[in-house]
Amino acid sequence: MLYIALIMLILLALLGVVGLQVVGMQERMAAGYRAVNLAFQNAEGTLRSNECLIQAFEDRTDTSGCAGAVEAVVTEADINRRCDEGFDTSSWVANQNMEGAPAVNVRQIDQCVVGESPVAMGLGPTGNVAPIRIYQITTYNVDSTTNHTSAAAVDSIYKL
């Protein structure tokens, strides 16, 4: 009887150890998911702030309405307006590092669109002659500024 009680006690202890390992693994997975999600949210926040700044530059309005504490913001001088540079988003992101985050790359690409579509002709949606301005905005950001464990990049086409 004593042997059976001892075997049962050992089995319960092993079951407890396995349970603790499973809980620890789930904790690490949840922390990783949280870090990736925060990095993505920070990259998207950087993107939205820069979209607001571009809108303010183009409309010649005050940029103080662009809310958010974003360190990486574009200035009018930072906007790349050349079509022949062959920008590759994946290469740009691969050259970024967590210590240099956040980072932003903005290209004005409306003059790069070729063809006979209304966008390529520079016409507005109703056929008026007001030029359409199209920007490619690529942002890179991390989950935390102090202890970064994950990074994310967002690439967007912004049309005014």
C-alpha positions, 0 to 999 in steps of 0.5 A: 500500500505504501508503494502505491501511495509513493508511485501516485505521489511521484506521478502527481509531482511529474504531472505538476512539473509538466504543467509548469512547463506548459504554462511557461511555454504559453507565457513566452508565446504570449509575450512574443505575440504581444511584442510583435503586436506592439511593434506593428502598432508602433510602425502603423502609428509612425505611418499615420503620423507621417501621412498627416504630415504629408497632408499638411505639407501639401495643403500648406497647413499647420502640422501641429494637428498631427497627433502622436509622439513619433520620433521618426517624422518626415520633412518636405526635404526628406521626400524622395521625388525621383522615379529612377532610383528603383526603391525596394521595400524588402531591401530597405527593411532588411538594412534597418536595425532595432537600434536605429528604429523608428525609420521612415522612407517616403517617395512621391510616386504619382509622376512614376505611374505610366499609362492612360488611366486617370491616375496616370494622367494626373486627373482627379476622380471626376476628371478634373485637372487637379493633380493627384499626389501619390506617396509610398510610405514605408515605416520600420519600428520596434515594440519598445524603445528601451528593451526591443525584442521585436520589429515590424515594417509597414508599407503603404500607398497614400493618395491625396 
